């Protein structure tokens, strides 16, 4: 499944204590995200992507670990972000 995020103007984020506080203007909701989740939202604002494409966009900037399957980790985060309304399937 491919996902897309609203453009950057639709949200405002502030980093605090290792998290990103993200205000999503279209929904009027504020979310507390890990830096990786916030980076996923940013990556999907650049254009639609599935888990593999999103992983490729983030791989250069993030160490996604050796123990877990990075593709599965990204897929789980995409599902969570979609459930929160920060990204949508396309």
C-alpha positions as CSV (number, residue, x, y, z in Angstrom):
1,X,0.0,0.0,0.0
2,X,1.2,3.5,-0.8
3,X,0.8,6.5,1.5
4,X,0.9,10.2,1.2
5,X,1.1,13.0,3.7
6,X,-0.3,16.5,3.6
7,X,2.2,19.2,2.4
8,X,4.5,20.8,5.0
9,X,2.3,23.9,5.4
10,X,-0.4,21.6,6.9
11,X,1.6,20.9,10.0
12,X,4.0,22.5,12.5
13,X,6.5,20.5,14.5
14,X,8.8,21.3,17.4
15,X,11.4,19.0,18.9
16,X,11.4,18.5,22.6
17,X,13.1,16.0,24.9
18,X,13.8,13.5,22.1
19,X,10.2,13.7,20.6
20,X,8.5,15.8,18.0
21,X,5.3,17.6,18.9
22,X,3.4,17.9,15.7
23,X,0.3,20.0,15.2
24,X,-1.7,18.8,12.2
25,X,-3.7,21.8,10.9
26,X,-6.3,19.9,8.9
27,X,-7.5,17.8,11.9
28,X,-6.7,20.4,14.6
29,X,-4.9,17.6,16.5
30,X,-1.5,17.6,18.2
31,X,0.6,14.4,18.1
32,X,3.7,13.3,20.0
33,X,6.0,11.5,17.6
34,X,9.4,9.8,17.6
35,X,11.9,11.5,15.3
36,X,11.6,8.5,12.9
37,X,7.8,8.8,12.7
38,X,8.1,12.6,12.1
39,X,10.7,11.9,9.4
40,X,8.3,9.4,7.8
41,X,5.6,12.1,7.6
42,X,8.1,14.5,6.0
43,X,9.2,11.8,3.5
44,X,5.7,11.1,2.5
45,X,5.0,14.8,1.9
46,X,7.5,14.6,-0.9
47,X,5.3,12.1,-2.7
48,X,3.5,8.7,-2.3
49,X,5.5,5.7,-1.2
50,X,5.1,2.2,0.1
51,X,7.1,0.8,3.0
52,X,10.1,-0.1,0.8
53,X,10.2,3.3,-0.9
54,X,9.8,5.1,2.5
55,X,12.7,2.9,3.9
56,X,14.9,3.9,1.0
57,X,14.1,7.6,1.6
58,X,15.1,7.3,5.3
59,X,17.9,4.8,5.1
60,X,20.6,7.5,4.5
61,X,19.6,9.5,7.5
62,X,18.5,6.9,10.1
63,X,20.1,3.8,11.5
64,X,17.1,1.5,11.5
65,X,18.9,-1.2,13.5
66,X,20.2,-4.7,12.8
67,X,17.9,-6.7,15.1
68,X,14.5,-5.9,13.6
69,X,13.4,-6.1,9.9
70,X,13.6,-2.4,8.9
71,X,10.9,-2.9,6.3
72,X,8.5,-4.3,8.9
73,X,9.3,-1.5,11.3
74,X,8.5,1.1,8.7
75,X,5.3,-0.7,7.7
76,X,4.2,-0.7,11.3
77,X,4.9,3.0,11.6
78,X,3.0,3.7,8.4
79,X,0.0,1.9,9.8
80,X,0.2,3.9,13.0
81,X,0.5,7.2,11.2
82,X,-2.4,6.4,9.0
83,X,-4.6,5.4,12.0
84,X,-3.6,8.8,13.6
85,X,-4.7,10.6,10.4
86,X,-1.2,12.0,9.6
87,X,-0.9,10.1,6.3
88,X,-3.4,8.5,4.0
89,X,-3.5,5.6,1.6
90,X,-3.4,6.5,-2.1
